[in-house]
């Protein structure tokens, strides 16, 4: 390793000694002192600019170092020790920087020439360089003599490696922090498809690598990455700029470009790019390399409005008030700094161009003030403060300056604790001062001059709301799908959200389900809409019609009951069953009442009560009809043996109770095991979306058993009534029971398929219709005809009328009766002789009427 180092040093000395034939030709700025601080600044932005064009911004930065050192000397903080400086030009070129850096080293081949009367004090530290690629080369060379270097602008993360660069320090944060800040800006703008421009060197490649690292984690992709030559004298620069411009104009959906290029390169890019309308109105995110280099546009024919928007990342800003006063002092006494050949050249060129006019010199100083970079004010001043503190720590209590070695000074620098503007700073283990970044935005000023203004990331985003820079964009109501794995993650296709799903953000990764119970959405929806609750409302015309029919049935039932009670002792009423008929009317009234529970919005108690209420009330109705059917058959049964058996079985109230008991058992099991509940489900009708709320019977087996039980009783009633269909007209209950049961059967047979197929809000109305029809059928057939006879056919509601009906019936059945008599069967209550003429009828008692009328009233 030592041999390689010695060989490298010899090679450098051999090459570079050829460049130092005449030391008086060197441009430099010097000032004597006990300890010399070296400075390396790109005062000429290109080796081709030497003697032609000095960069005012870079010259101002070298003067910041001069100002800082003079302030330290004037403050007396270092006692009798003074600091001197020796500033050289790097020309933004690595080779030039290495050549000039040798002047700071003991191995300088010209240090023994006649150009120096006596050897100057050794250089203890270097401030510079600005560009990372130059610092990487220079610090390696300086490390041969362990001379510390403090950079005010080199941000490459590579320089944090103390194993490779032990002598490098800096007063700026490394590029990883800058890359992270740029990503935050991109995220704030929702820009995930960006172009990147950088230099083809260690700084540029490291910056892009860190930017890509953070971008990948945040879903941001690079549409293209253009590399520009590191050095401005490269023959390929023009071709590279042409290719870069081509990338920008070809990628029309890339509106945001991140650039780590140099200011002179950006100037060339703008001059070429803005010729094409496709290159205008972009958003540029400028790295600290050129974020404050407004001369990129000030010296061109293009305006900021042509470029678009420039958001810059800049290093921490300092206070330039003191430095401005220093520049004003130079304006008044420029001769004091004749040892500064750069300043002399800058002012002499101005004087020559204006025949020595002081006005133009003043304008040049004003230009230096305008080109003052606030970040440079801070970082260069901080570097001077760090060196002064190291000197103070080493020598304020007395030390031999002549024996002070760079290695010792380097260690003191690393451990120094220094302050600026009442804030304390120190170098971390990587030799960095993490002072942070500022976000700035370029603004237009008068006379086509541009300036930078501090902004927050949120404000930058607010000003750029209309700018989009994406490979693909999925709108709300869509979700991203990746069809080709070879594409970047930022490039994808969009698929509409299916029905009842939504996405309410741009570029959603998935669609979210609506609350199925209460919301809905169409295909491609960005939100969910509330479903209207659907049920059989009170105001519905069909519901009103059903309730009207129900109310009419209930009123007629009450009227029939009143009529029956009022004419209780008439033959029509007594032959209709008497108390059983009143129970039947009572059950019909409750059946009509159960209908009201099927409409309106379902509730828990309504769902549980409605079917049970209907089932029990209608079972009671059919049980009463069963008793009446049984009675008719028993009254007109002529076989004594059969009649005796039937008479023993005929227990009206016990039969009703027994029939009711079976239905009560079914309903009790239903309610206990799985009672009906409220059920809601999504429902579409006429392209509208609802939430259908109904009662769910839950245990459909129990529901079917309840209806089947009523049906079995109805079949028995029908069978018994059908047998007695030919009885006397005054006992025509059998016919009407038959008709009412037929109505019941027809209604409930139709009910099944209709109930299974109608699923909207009218679903409960189907059962309501059937219940009303069944109840009205019984009411009309069993009571209203009889009420009509009672009220309007009173001549038929007499004992004589009943006897005449019986006589006619007996005459029509005479042969059968006679045959039965001859067989030894007694006529149960009447004989042909007793009915031979109407004159033989006399007023009779209730008991006589019962016997006389075939014992019907005996069975009440």
C-alpha positions in Angstrom: 0.0 0.0 0.0 2.8 2.4 0.9 4.5 1.6 -2.4 1.3 2.3 -4.3 0.8 5.6 -2.4 4.4 6.7 -3.1 4.0 5.8 -6.8 0.7 7.7 -7.0 2.4 10.8 -5.4 5.4 10.6 -7.7 3.1 10.3 -10.7 1.1 13.4 -9.6 4.2 15.4 -9.0 5.7 14.5 -12.3 2.5 15.4 -14.2 1.6 18.5 -12.3 5.0 20.0 -12.1 4.8 20.6 -15.8 1.9 23.0 -15.1 3.8 25.2 -12.6 6.6 26.6 -14.7 5.6 30.1 -13.9 4.0 30.7 -10.5 3.3 34.3 -11.2 0.7 33.1 -13.7 -1.4 31.5 -11.0 -4.7 33.1 -10.1 -5.2 33.1 -6.3 -6.3 35.0 -3.3 -3.9 35.1 -0.4 -3.6 36.7 3.0 -0.8 36.0 5.6 -1.5 34.5 9.0 -0.1 32.2 11.7 -2.3 29.4 10.4 -3.2 29.2 6.8 -6.6 28.0 5.6 -6.9 26.8 2.1 -9.9 27.4 -0.1 -11.0 25.6 -3.3 -13.9 27.2 -5.2 -15.2 26.8 -8.8 -14.7 30.5 -9.5 -14.6 29.7 -13.2 -17.3 27.2 -14.1 -15.1 25.7 -16.8 -11.4 25.5 -17.6 -12.3 27.2 -20.9 -13.6 30.2 -19.0 -10.2 31.1 -17.3 -9.5 34.7 -18.0 -12.8 35.2 -19.7 -15.7 34.8 -17.4 -15.9 34.6 -13.6 -19.0 33.1 -12.0 -20.3 35.9 -9.7 -22.0 33.4 -7.4 -18.8 31.3 -6.9 -16.7 34.4 -6.5 -19.1 35.6 -3.8 -18.6 32.3 -2.1 -14.8 32.7 -2.0 -15.3 36.1 -0.5 -17.6 34.6 2.2 -14.5 32.7 3.3 -12.4 35.8 3.3 -15.1 37.7 5.3 -15.4 34.9 7.8 -11.7 34.7 8.5 -11.4 38.5 8.8 -14.3 38.5 11.3 -12.5 35.9 13.4 -9.2 37.9 13.3 -11.0 41.1 14.3 -12.9 39.5 17.1 -9.8 38.6 19.0 -11.2 35.2 20.0 -7.9 33.6 19.0 -5.8 36.0 21.0 -2.5 36.8 19.2 -3.1 34.0 16.6 -4.2 35.2 13.2 -5.7 33.1 10.4 -4.6 33.5 6.9 -6.0 32.1 3.7 -5.0 30.8 0.3 -7.8 30.5 -2.2 -7.5 28.7 -5.5 -9.8 28.0 -8.4 -11.0 24.4 -9.2 -12.7 25.5 -12.5 -15.3 22.8 -11.7 -12.8 20.3 -13.0 -11.2 17.4 -11.2 -7.9 17.6 -13.0 -7.6 21.4 -12.3 -8.6 20.9 -8.7 -6.0 18.2 -8.1 -3.3 20.3 -9.8 -4.1 23.3 -7.6 -4.5 21.3 -4.4 -0.8 20.4 -4.6 -0.1 24.1 -3.6 -1.7 23.3 -0.2 0.6 20.4 0.4 4.3 20.1 1.4 5.0 18.0 -1.7 4.3 21.1 -3.8 7.1 20.9 -6.4 7.2 24.7 -6.6 7.5 25.4 -2.9 11.3 25.8 -3.1 11.3 28.1 -6.2 12.4 31.7 -6.2 8.7 32.7 -6.4 8.6 32.4 -2.6 11.1 34.5 -0.5 10.4 32.2 2.4 8.2 29.2 2.8 4.7 30.1 4.1 3.1 28.5 7.1 1.7 25.1 6.3 -2.0 24.8 5.3 -3.9 23.2 8.2 -7.3 22.8 6.6 -9.1 23.3 3.3 -12.6 24.8 2.8 -14.1 23.3 -0.4 -14.7 21.9 -2.8 -18.3 22.5 -3.9 -18.9 19.5 -6.2 -18.8 16.0 -4.7 -16.9 14.4 -7.5 -14.1 17.0 -7.0 -14.2 16.5 -3.2 -13.9 12.8 -3.7 -10.7 13.2 -5.7 -9.2 16.1 -3.7 -9.7 14.5 -0.2 -7.9 11.4 -1.4 -5.0 13.6 -2.3 -5.1 15.7 0.8 -5.3 12.5 2.9 -1.7 11.7 1.8 -0.7 14.4 4.3 -3.8 14.0 6.5 -4.9 17.5 5.8 -8.6 17.9 6.8 -11.1 19.2 4.2 -14.4 20.9 5.1 -16.8 21.0 2.2 -19.6 23.6 2.0 -21.6 21.9 -0.8 -20.5 18.2 -1.5 -23.5 16.1 -0.4 -22.6 12.7 -1.8 -23.3 10.0 0.7 -20.1 8.2 -0.4 -18.1 10.8 1.5 -19.6 9.7 4.8 -17.5 6.6 4.6 -14.7 7.4 7.1 -12.7 4.3 6.1 -12.3 5.6 2.6 -12.4 9.4 3.3 -11.0 9.9 6.9 -10.0 13.5 6.3 -13.3 14.7 4.8 -15.8 16.8 6.8 -18.7 18.9 5.7 -21.1 21.5 7.0 -24.0 20.2 4.9 -26.1 17.1 5.1 -25.5 14.2 2.8 -27.7 13.4 -0.3 -29.8 10.7 1.4 -31.6 13.4 3.3 -32.0 15.4 0.1 -33.4 12.4 -1.7 -35.9 11.8 1.1 -37.0 15.5 1.0 -37.5 15.2 -2.8 -39.7 12.1 -2.3 -41.8 14.0 0.3 -42.4 16.7 -2.3 -43.4 14.1 -4.9 -45.7 12.4 -2.5 -47.3 15.8 -1.6 -48.0 16.4 -5.3 -49.2 12.8 -5.8 -46.6 12.5 -8.6 -45.3 9.0 -9.1 -44.1 9.0 -12.7 -41.1 11.3 -13.0 -38.0 11.9 -15.1 -34.6 12.1 -13.6 -31.5 14.1 -14.9 -28.2 13.7 -13.2 -24.4 13.8 -13.8 -22.5 10.8 -14.7 -20.2 10.8 -11.7 -20.1 9.5 -8.2 -22.2 12.3 -6.8 -24.9 12.0 -9.5 -25.1 8.2 -9.4 -25.2 8.1 -5.6 -28.0 10.7 -5.5 -30.1 8.7 -8.1 -29.4 5.5 -6.2 -30.7 7.0 -2.9 -33.6 8.6 -4.7 -34.6 5.3 -6.3 -34.3 3.6 -2.9 -36.8 5.9 -1.3 -39.0 6.1 -4.4 -39.4 2.3 -4.5 -40.6 2.3 -0.9 -43.2 5.0 -1.7 -44.5 3.7 -5.1 -42.7 6.3 -7.2 -41.2 5.2 -10.5 -38.7 6.8 -13.0 -39.9 7.1 -16.5 -36.4 7.7 -17.7 -33.0 8.6 -16.2 -30.7 10.8 -18.3 -27.0 11.0 -17.5 -24.9 14.1 -18.4 -21.1 14.1 -18.6 -19.5 15.1 -15.3 -17.2 17.7 -16.9 -18.4 20.6 -18.9 -15.5 20.2 -21.4 -16.7 16.8 -22.3 -17.1 16.4 -26.1 -20.3 14.3 -25.5 -22.1 17.1 -23.6 -24.1 18.5 -26.5 -25.2 15.0 -27.6 -26.2 14.1 -24.0 -28.2 17.2 -23.7 -29.9 16.5 -27.0 -30.8 13.0 -25.8 -32.1 14.4 -22.5 -34.3 16.9 -24.3 -35.6 14.1 -26.5 -36.5 12.0 -23.4 -38.4 15.0 -21.9 -40.4 15.8 -25.1 -41.2 12.1 -25.9 -42.7 11.4 -22.4 -45.7 13.7 -22.5 -47.2 12.1 -19.4 -44.2 13.0 -17.4 -44.8 16.5 -16.0 -42.3 16.4 -13.2 -38.5 16.2 -13.6 -36.0 15.8 -10.8 -32.6 17.2 -11.7 -29.2 16.8 -10.0 -27.4 18.5 -12.9 -25.1 21.5 -12.7 -26.4 25.0 -13.2 -24.5 25.4 -16.5 -25.9 22.1 -17.7 -29.4 23.2 -16.8 -28.9 26.5 -18.7 -28.0 24.5 -21.9 -31.0 22.2 -21.3 -33.4 25.1 -21.0 -32.1 26.8 -24.1 -32.6 23.6 -26.2 -35.8 22.3 -24.5 -37.9 25.4 -24.6 -37.6 25.5 -28.4 -40.1 22.7 -28.4 -43.6 23.5 -27.1 -43.7 20.0 -25.6 -40.9 21.0 -23.2 -42.7 23.9 -21.6 -44.7 24.1 -18.5 -43.1 21.4 -16.5 -42.5 21.1 -12.8 -38.8 21.0 -12.1 -37.5 19.7 -8.7 -34.0 21.2 -8.4 -31.3 19.6 -6.2 -29.0 21.9 -4.2 -26.7 21.8 -7.2 -28.7 24.4 -9.0 -31.7 25.2 -6.9 -30.5 28.8 -6.3 -28.8 29.3 -9.7 -31.3 31.7 -11.1 -28.7 32.7 -13.8 -29.9 29.5 -15.6 -32.8 31.7 -16.9 -31.7 35.3 -16.2 -29.2 35.2 -19.0 -31.5 33.5 -21.5 -34.4 34.6 -23.6 -36.8 32.3 -21.8 -38.9 33.2 -18.8 -40.1 31.2 -15.8 -43.5 31.1 -17.3 -42.0 29.2 -20.2 -40.2 26.7 -18.0 -43.2 26.2 -15.7 -42.5 25.7 -12.0 -39.1 25.2 -10.2 -39.2 23.8 -6.7 -35.8 23.7 -5.1 -34.1 21.8 -2.4 -31.5 24.1 -0.8 -29.2 23.8 2.1 -29.9 25.7 5.3 -29.9 29.4 4.8 -27.8 31.9 6.6 -28.0 35.6 7.3 -26.3 37.7 4.6 -26.6 41.1 6.2 -23.0 41.2 7.5 -21.7 39.8 4.2 -23.5 42.5 2.2 -21.8 45.1 4.4 -18.5 43.5 3.6 -19.2 43.7 -0.2 -20.1 47.3 0.2 -16.8 47.9 1.9 -15.0 46.3 -1.1 -17.0 48.6 -3.4 -15.5 51.6 -1.6 -12.0 50.3 -1.1 -11.3 47.7 -3.8 -7.6 48.4 -3.7 -7.3 46.7 -0.3 -7.9 43.3 -1.9 -5.3 43.5 -4.7 -4.0 40.2 -3.4 -7.2 38.6 -4.7 -6.6 38.1 -8.4 -10.1 36.8 -8.9 -11.7 39.9 -7.5 -9.2 42.1 -9.3 -10.0 40.4 -12.6 -13.7 40.7 -12.0 -13.5 44.4 -11.3 -10.9 45.2 -13.9 -12.9 43.6 -16.6 -15.8 45.7 -15.5 -13.7 48.9 -15.5 -12.2 48.1 -18.9 -15.7 47.6 -20.4 -16.8 51.0 -19.1 -13.6 53.0 -19.4 -13.0 52.8 -15.6 -16.5 53.9 -14.7 -17.1 53.5 -10.9 -20.8 53.1 -11.7 -20.2 49.8 -13.5 -18.0 48.6 -10.7 -20.8 49.4 -8.3 -23.2 47.4 -10.5 -20.8 44.4 -10.4 -20.7 44.5 -6.6 -24.5 44.7 -6.7 -24.5 41.6 -8.9 -22.3 39.8 -6.3 -24.9 40.7 -3.7 -27.7 39.4 -5.8 -25.8 36.2 -6.5 -25.2 35.5 -2.9 -26.4 32.0 -2.0 -27.9 32.0 1.5 -26.9 28.3 1.9 -23.3 29.2 1.1 -23.4 32.1 3.7 -24.4 29.5 6.3 -22.2 26.6 5.4 -19.0 28.5 4.6 -19.3 30.6 7.7 -20.0 27.5 9.7 -16.8 25.9 8.3 -14.7 28.9 9.3 -16.3 28.8 12.8 -15.4 25.1 13.1 -11.7 25.8 12.1 -11.5 28.7 14.5 -12.8 26.6 17.3 -10.3 23.9 16.6 -7.5 26.5 16.6 -8.8 27.8 19.9 -9.0 24.4 21.5 -5.4 23.6 20.4 -3.6 26.8 20.8 -5.4 29.4 23.0 -3.6 28.1 26.1 -0.3 28.1 24.2 1.1 25.7 21.6 3.9 25.6 19.1 2.2 26.6 15.9 5.3 25.7 13.9 5.1 22.1 15.1 1.3 21.8 14.6 0.6 19.0 12.3 -2.5 18.5 10.0 -3.3 15.2 11.6 -3.5 16.8 15.1 -5.6 19.6 13.7 -8.0 17.1 12.0 -8.7 15.3 15.2 -9.4 18.7 16.9 -11.8 19.6 14.1 -13.7 16.3 14.6 -14.1 17.0 18.3 -14.9 20.7 18.0 -18.1 22.2 19.4 -18.9 25.4 17.6 -21.8 27.8 17.3 -23.4 30.1 14.7 -26.3 32.5 15.2 -26.8 31.2 18.8 -27.1 27.5 17.7 -24.5 24.8 18.6 -23.1 22.4 16.0 -20.6 19.6 15.8 -19.5 16.9 13.3 -21.0 13.5 13.8 -19.1 10.2 13.5 -19.5 10.5 9.7 -18.0 14.0 9.6 -21.4 15.5 8.7 -23.3 18.4 10.1 -27.0 17.6 9.5 -28.3 21.1 9.4 -31.3 20.2 7.3 -32.8 21.5 4.0 -35.1 24.4 3.0 -37.7 24.1 0.2 -37.8 27.1 -2.1 -39.8 28.1 -5.2 -38.7 30.3 -8.0 -40.7 33.4 -8.6 -40.6 36.0 -11.4 -39.4 39.5 -10.6 -39.0 42.7 -12.6 -36.9 42.9 -15.7 -37.2 39.2 -16.4 -35.1 38.5 -13.3 -35.9 35.5 -11.2 -35.5 34.9 -7.5 -36.1 32.1 -5.0 -38.6 32.3 -2.1 -38.9 29.9 0.8 -41.9 27.7 0.8 -43.2 24.7 2.7 -43.9 21.4 0.9 -47.6 21.8 1.5 -47.7 25.3 -0.1 -45.7 24.0 -3.1 -48.3 21.3 -3.5 -51.2 23.8 -3.1 -49.7 25.9 -6.0 -49.5 22.8 -8.2 -52.8 21.1 -7.7 -53.6 20.9 -11.4 -50.3 19.1 -12.3 -50.4 15.4 -12.8 -47.4 13.2 -13.5 -48.4 9.6 -13.6 -47.9 6.6 -15.9 -51.4 5.5 -15.2 -54.3 7.1 -13.3 -57.3 5.3 -11.9 -60.2 7.6 -11.0 -62.4 7.1 -8.0 -64.7 4.3 -8.8 -61.9 2.2 -10.3 -59.1 0.0 -8.9 -55.6 -0.8 -10.1 -54.9 -4.1 -11.8 -51.4 -5.2 -13.0 -51.7 -7.1 -16.3 -48.0 -7.1 -17.2 -45.4 -7.9 -14.5 -42.7 -6.5 -16.7 -44.1 -2.9 -16.4 -43.1 -0.7 -13.5 -45.5 -0.7 -10.5 -46.6 2.8 -11.4 -48.0 1.5 -14.8 -51.2 -0.4 -14.5 -54.7 -0.8 -16.0 -57.9 0.3 -14.3 -61.0 -1.7 -13.7 -64.3 -0.4 -12.6 -65.6 -1.4 -9.2 -68.4 -4.0 -9.5 -71.9 -3.3 -8.2 -72.2 -2.7 -4.5 -68.5 -1.8 -4.2 -66.7 1.5 -4.4 -63.4 3.3 -4.3 -63.3 7.0 -3.3 -59.6 7.7 -3.9 -57.4 8.0 -7.0 -55.4 5.0 -7.8 -57.1 2.7 -5.3 -55.5 -0.7 -4.8 -58.9 -2.3 -4.2 -62.6 -1.6 -4.1 -64.4 -1.7 -0.8 -67.8 -3.3 -0.2 -70.8 -1.2 0.7 -72.7 -2.1 3.8 -74.9 -4.7 2.2 -77.6 -4.2 4.7 -78.2 -0.4 4.1 -76.1 0.8 1.1 -75.7 0.1 -2.6 -73.6 1.3 -5.5 -73.6 0.9 -9.2 -70.7 -0.3 -11.3 -67.8 2.2 -11.2 -69.1 4.1 -8.2 -67.0 6.3 -6.0 -69.3 6.1 -3.0 -72.2 4.2 -1.6 -75.8 5.5 -1.5 -78.2 4.8 1.2 -80.9 2.3 0.2 -84.5 3.3 0.8 -86.2 1.1 3.2 -89.0 -0.8 1.4 -92.0 -2.2 3.1 -95.8 -2.1 2.7 -96.5 1.4 3.8 -99.7 2.7 5.3 -100.2 5.1 2.4 -99.8 2.4 -0.3 -103.0 2.2 -2.3 -103.1 -1.6 -2.1 -102.6 -1.5 1.6 -105.4 1.0 1.9 -107.7 -1.2 -0.2 -106.9 -4.2 2.0 -107.4 -2.3 5.2 -110.7 -1.0 3.9 -111.9 -4.5 3.1 -110.6 -5.6 6.5 -112.4 -2.8 8.3 -115.6 -3.5 6.3 -115.4 -7.2 7.3 -114.9 -6.3 10.9 -117.9 -3.9 10.9 -120.1 -6.4 9.2 -119.0 -9.0 11.8 -120.0 -6.7 14.6 -123.3 -5.9 12.9 -124.0 -9.6 12.4 -123.3 -10.3 16.1 -125.7 -7.5 17.1 -128.4 -8.8 14.9 -128.0 -12.3 16.1 -128.1 -11.2 19.8 -131.1 -9.0 19.1 -133.0 -11.9 17.4 -131.6 -14.6 19.6 -134.8 -16.6 20.1 -135.8 -16.7 16.5 -135.6 -20.0 14.6 -132.9 -18.7 12.2 -130.6 -17.8 15.0 -131.2 -20.9 17.1 -130.9 -23.2 14.1 -127.5 -21.5 13.3 -126.0 -22.8 16.5 -126.7 -20.1 19.0 -123.6 -19.6 21.2 -121.3 -21.3 18.7 -122.2 -18.7 16.1 -121.3 -15.9 18.5 -117.9 -17.6 19.2 -117.5 -17.9 15.4 -118.3 -14.2 14.9 -115.8 -13.4 17.7 -113.1 -15.4 16.0 -113.8 -13.8 12.6 -113.4 -10.4 14.3 -110.0 -11.4 15.6 -109.1 -12.8 12.2 -109.8 -9.5 10.6 -107.8 -7.8 13.3 -104.7 -10.0 12.5 -104.6 -8.6 9.0 -103.5 -5.2 10.4 -100.3 -6.8 11.7 -99.1 -7.7 8.2 -98.7 -4.2 6.9 -96.5 -1.2 7.8 -92.8 -1.5 8.9 -92.2 -4.8 10.6 -91.2 -4.9 14.3 -90.1 -7.8 16.4 -93.4 -8.2 18.3 -95.4 -7.8 15.1 -93.4 -10.5 13.3 -93.9 -12.9 16.3 -97.6 -12.1 16.8 -99.1 -11.8 13.3 -99.0 -15.5 12.2 -99.8 -16.8 15.7 -102.7 -14.4 15.9 -104.1 -15.4 12.6 -103.5 -19.1 13.1 -105.3 -19.2 16.4 -108.2 -17.0 15.4 -108.8 -18.7 12.2 -108.4 -22.1 13.8 -111.2 -21.1 16.2 -113.4 -20.1 13.3 -112.9 -23.4 11.5 -113.4 -25.3 14.8 -116.8 -23.6 15.2 -117.7 -24.5 11.6 -116.7 -28.0 12.3 -119.1 -28.1 15.3 -121.9 -26.8 13.2 -121.2 -29.3 10.5 -121.2 -32.1 13.1 -124.5 -30.8 14.5 -126.2 -30.8 11.1 -125.2 -34.4 10.4 -126.2 -35.5 13.9 -129.7 -33.8 13.6 -130.6 -35.4 10.4 -129.1 -38.8 11.0 -131.9 -41.4 10.8 -129.9 -44.4 11.8 -130.4 -44.8 15.6 -127.1 -46.6 16.2 -125.0 -44.1 14.3 -126.9 -41.3 15.9 -126.2 -42.6 19.4 -122.5 -42.8 18.6 -122.4 -39.3 17.1 -124.4 -37.9 20.0 -121.9 -39.2 22.5 -119.1 -37.6 20.5 -120.8 -34.4 20.0 -119.4 -32.1 22.7 -119.2 -28.6 21.1 -117.0 -26.8 23.5 -114.7 -29.8 24.0 -114.3 -30.2 20.3 -113.5 -26.5 19.9 -111.0 -26.7 22.8 -109.4 -29.8 21.4 -109.0 -28.3 17.9 -107.6 -25.1 19.4 -105.2 -27.1 21.6 -103.5 -28.6 18.6 -102.9 -25.2 17.0 -101.7 -23.7 20.3 -99.1 -26.5 20.6 -97.8 -25.9 17.0 -97.5 -22.1 17.7 -95.8 -22.6 21.0 -93.2 -24.9 19.5 -92.7 -22.4 16.7 -92.1 -19.5 19.1 -90.0 -21.4 21.5 -87.7 -23.0 18.9 -87.2 -20.3 16.3 -89.6 -17.4 16.4 -90.2 -15.2 13.4 -87.8 -12.2 13.2 -87.2 -9.1 11.1 -85.4 -9.8 7.9 -83.8 -7.2 5.6 -82.1 -7.8 2.2 -80.9 -5.7 -0.8 -83.6 -5.4 -3.4 -83.8 -3.8 -6.8 -87.0 -2.6 -8.4 -87.4 -0.5 -11.5 -83.6 0.1 -11.5 -83.8 1.6 -8.0 -82.1 0.1 -5.0 -83.9 -0.6 -1.7 -83.4 -2.5 1.5 -86.5 -4.7 1.7 -87.6 -5.2 5.3 -89.9 -8.1 6.0 -90.8 -10.6 8.6 -88.9 -13.9 8.2 -90.9 -16.9 9.4 -87.6 -18.6 10.2 -89.1 -22.0 10.9 -91.1 -22.6 7.7 -91.9 -26.1 8.8 -93.9 -24.7 11.7 -95.5 -22.1 9.4 -96.6 -24.9 7.0 -97.8 -27.1 9.9 -100.0 -24.2 11.1 -101.6 -23.8 7.7 -101.9 -27.5 7.2 -103.6 -28.0 10.5 -106.2 -25.4 9.5 -106.5 -27.1 6.1 -107.2 -30.5 7.7 -110.0 -29.0 9.8 -111.4 -27.3 6.8 -111.4 -30.6 4.8 -113.3 -32.3 7.6 -115.8 -29.4 7.7 -116.2 -29.6 3.9 -116.7 -33.4 4.0 -119.4 -33.2 6.7 -121.1 -30.2 5.2 -121.1 -31.8 1.7 -122.9 -34.8 3.2 -125.7 -32.6 4.4 -126.0 -30.4 1.4 -129.6 -31.6 0.6 -131.2 -30.8 4.0 -134.2 -28.5 4.2 -133.7 -24.9 3.1 -134.2 -23.7 6.6 -131.2 -25.7 7.6 -129.0 -24.7 4.6 -125.9 -24.2 6.8 -124.4 -27.3 5.1 -124.6 -25.6 1.7 -123.1 -22.4 2.9 -120.4 -24.2 4.9 -119.5 -26.0 1.7 -119.3 -22.8 -0.3 -117.2 -21.0 2.4 -114.8 -23.9 2.6 -114.5 -24.0 -1.2 -113.6 -20.3 -1.1 -111.1 -21.0 1.5 -109.5 -23.8 -0.5 -109.3 -21.8 -3.7 -107.8 -18.8 -2.0 -105.1 -20.8 -0.2 -104.3 -23.0 -3.2 -103.6 -19.8 -5.2 -101.8 -18.3 -2.2 -98.9 -20.9 -2.4 -97.3 -20.1 -5.7 -98.1 -16.4 -5.6 -96.6 -16.1 -2.1 -93.4 -17.9 -3.2 -92.9 -15.7 -6.3 -93.8 -12.3 -5.1 -90.8 -11.0 -3.2 -91.2 -7.2 -3.0 -93.0 -5.1 -0.5 -96.3 -6.7 -1.5 -95.2 -10.1 -0.2 -97.1 -9.8 3.1 -100.1 -8.4 1.1 -100.6 -11.8 -0.5 -101.4 -13.4 2.8 -103.5 -10.4 3.8 -105.7 -10.9 0.7 -106.1 -14.6 1.4 -107.0 -14.0 5.0 -109.5 -11.3 4.1 -111.1 -13.5 1.4 -111.3 -16.5 3.7 -112.9 -14.5 6.5 -115.3 -12.7 4.3 -116.3 -16.0 2.7 -117.3 -17.4 6.1 -119.0 -14.2 7.1 -121.1 -13.9 4.0 -122.0 -17.6 3.7 -122.6 -18.2 7.4 -124.2 -14.9 8.6 -125.0 -12.2 6.1 -127.6 -14.3 4.3 -129.3 -15.1 7.5 -129.1 -11.5 8.7 -130.9 -10.6 5.4 -133.6 -13.2 6.2 -133.9 -11.9 9.8 -134.2 -8.3 8.7 -136.0 -8.4 5.4 -137.6 -11.9 5.1 -139.3 -12.1 8.5 -142.0 -14.4 7.2 -139.4 -17.0 6.8 -138.1 -16.6 10.3 -141.1 -18.2 12.0 -141.9 -21.6 13.4 -144.6 -22.1 10.7 -142.1 -21.4 7.9 -139.7 -23.9 9.4 -142.4 -26.6 9.7 -143.4 -26.1 6.1 -139.8 -26.5 5.0 -139.5 -29.7 7.1 -142.8 -31.0 5.7 -141.6 -30.5 2.1 -138.3 -32.1 3.0 -140.1 -35.1 4.6 -142.5 -35.4 1.6 -139.5 -35.5 -0.8 -137.9 -38.1 1.4 -141.1 -40.0 2.2 -140.3 -43.2 0.6 -137.0 -43.4 2.4 -138.6 -42.6 5.7 -141.3 -45.2 5.2 -138.8 -47.8 4.3 -136.9 -47.0 7.4 -140.1 -47.3 9.5 -140.9 -50.7 8.1 -137.4 -51.7 9.1 -138.3 -50.9 12.7 -136.5 -47.5 12.8 -138.5 -44.9 14.6 -139.0 -41.5 13.1 -136.8 -39.1 15.3 -139.3 -36.4 16.2 -141.9 -36.4 13.5 -144.2 -38.7 11.4 -145.9 -38.4 8.1 -149.3 -38.2 10.0 -148.2 -35.4 12.2 -147.1 -33.4 9.1 -150.1 -34.3 6.9 -151.7 -30.9 7.2 -150.7 -27.6 8.4 -153.9 -27.2 10.4 -152.8 -29.7 13.0 -149.9 -27.3 14.1 -150.3 -25.7 17.4 -148.1 -23.3 19.3 -145.4 -25.3 21.0 -142.7 -24.8 23.5 -138.9 -24.8 22.9 -138.7 -28.4 23.8 -141.5 -29.3 21.4 -139.8 -27.2 18.7 -136.6 -29.1 19.2 -138.3 -32.4 18.8 -140.4 -31.1 16.0 -137.6 -29.7 14.1 -135.5 -32.8 14.0 -133.9 -32.2 17.3 -131.7 -29.4 16.0 -132.1 -27.2 19.1 -131.4 -30.2 21.4 -127.8 -30.1 20.0 -127.1 -26.4 20.7 
